Amino acid sequence: MTPTILVVEDEPAIQELLAVNLKHNGFLVVRAGSAEEGEAAIRAALPDLLILDWMLPGQSGVALAKRLRTDERTRELPIIMLTARVHEEDKIIGLEAGADDYVTKPFSPKELVARVRAVLRRRQPHLAGEVVEIGALSLNPATHRVLAAGQPVELGPTEFRLLLFFMTHPERVYSRAQLLDEVWGDHVFIEERTVDVHIRRLRAALESTGEHERIETVRGAGYRFRGA
């Protein structure tokens, strides 16, 4: 699962620098030159992380961050504020507006990529690209391989994404609608019962290992992945 980063930056040279380095490190990049363009991109498809310049033409990045934090759809969207404002009080304003991290210009592209990965690990661990292990299961997002007690498990792409999400979010109950948003994307419009089909396929693929029992049906609520 390749994370999508939305870059909202009005300076073309900086926007290009960000896009090139993020793409080089395996991210998909969407660009916007203003808060209004950024909002339009978010309405079209929710990104996995937002890099947001403070000083934008028209509406400021801080104002956009505050509004995103009041909307249920974007409340949990990870935000890295990128700005030339270096004073402590500015950083406090940015963080209180809802930013998860605050990077000042000029910046090191390598450090920014490291911060992107750190925020994704903290806020959306299923996108961080690290090997996940629970019980006898081991899942490697980079190689797209799943092992159970050292033996390979063959999964389709949707079942793989579903298992990755479950393994990075154990013990919590998710409704079908939430799983659709998290695994398929909130811009995809399909029947909620589609989730049940892929849950059955995932359980069937894991059945011979005994690990299928970790996927629990919570009547009237959804599904939970047992981590212990």
QUIGIFEN-V259167 format. One line per field, one symbol per residue. burial: # if it has 24 or more other ideal C-beta (glycine too) atoms within 12 Angstrom, else .. A space follows every 50 residues. Layout:
# QUIGIFEN-V259167
burial->???
This chain:
# QUIGIFEN-V259167
burial->#.#########..##.###.##..#.#.#######.###.##...##### ######..###########....#.########.#........##.#### #####.#.#..##.###.##..#######..#.#..###.#....###.. ..#.#..#############...#.#.#######.#........#..##. ###.##..#.##.##......####...
